[in-house]
Amino acid sequence: ALEISRVEFLSNNKALVYVKLKGKEFPKPQHTFIRINGKWYKGLIDEEPDDEEPEAMKN
């Protein structure tokens, strides 16, 4: 298991977890957690599906 470097709370219901690799913080978060009904769930990227195209893809 990798050591947790820090947890960044994006809101009261969403957090990103950063880990250390070879003593240094890996630059991208490795886990996303969201809280639903008071419980935290791991591995969920978005709270709701994103059906919109990125701005670069729109004409």
Secondary structure, 3 states (H helix, E strand, C coil): CCCEEEEEEEECCEEEEEEEECCEECCCCCEEEEEECCEEEECCCCCCCCCCCCHHHCC
